[in-house]
Amino acid sequence: MPADWLVPDWPAPHGVRALCTTRSGGVSLPPYQSLNLGAHVGDVPADVAANRATLRDVLGVRPVFLEQVHGVEVRVLDDAMPDGARADACISLRQGLAATVMVADCLPVLLASACGTRVAAAHAGWRGLAAGVLERTLERLAASGGERPIAWLGPCIGPRMFEVGDEVRAAFEGRDPSTARCFRSTGTTGKWWADLPMLARKRLNAAGVLDIHGNDGSDIWCTASNPLRFFSHRRDGVGGRFAACIWLDG
């Protein structure tokens, strides 16, 4: 495993494993160098397949890749599910399948039930977050018999780089006025710096998830501020995707 991949520092239950890739460890050429895992961004398909095989070898289980559309659909993984199922979150209830989301500025959220028998990964860009992708994922975990989970937030675009308009602020404040503190004026009318990790923490807290680890909004977690480590769509336009994975390891 490349040295700069992230292994979450969190009190995961026994048998739960997780990691988050970076740009390192793959074969893709610029502007996708090197471990691009996205098959939809214009990279050479054979290179993407080789990169995904590298990830599978490191995990020791199959990472299931979704077609993410910034929505709230949640899939429960099984052996018959191919890569490319349309959803923005997935749940794994068995060994051998890693719940996986790809990102390049959006926030990956990993969840594990307290007993360590159920795990989930959610793709939380601002649209999905505002629409309720985390709440929907938690509902599906509960429906599967999961206890209140713990959460880990991975790298995403940071609060000093994520410029949004009034419509984004309104999407959150309309539901929860206290989210106003997650937005700072850029100095331009109608433009705000948005704190995506803080917004996710507030949504998780409101849903009863209080044990949250990982991304605290500091620069080391910012995809746009760390070009040698992370892909960033906002920074680069054309580029790759990295992945956050969580799985049951017996």
Secondary structure, DSSP 8 states (H G I E B T S, - for coil): --TTSB---S---TTEEEEE--STT----TTS-S----TTSS--HHHHHHHHHHHHHHHSSEEE-EE--SS--EEE--TT--TTEE-SEEEE-STTEEEEEEESSSEEEEEE-TTSS-EEEEEE-HHHHHHTHHHHHHHHHHHTT--S-EEEE--B--TTT-EEEHHHHHHHHTT-GGGGGGEEE-SSTTEEEE-HHHHHHHHHHHTT---EEE--S-GGGBTTT-TTT---HHHHSS---EEEEEEE--
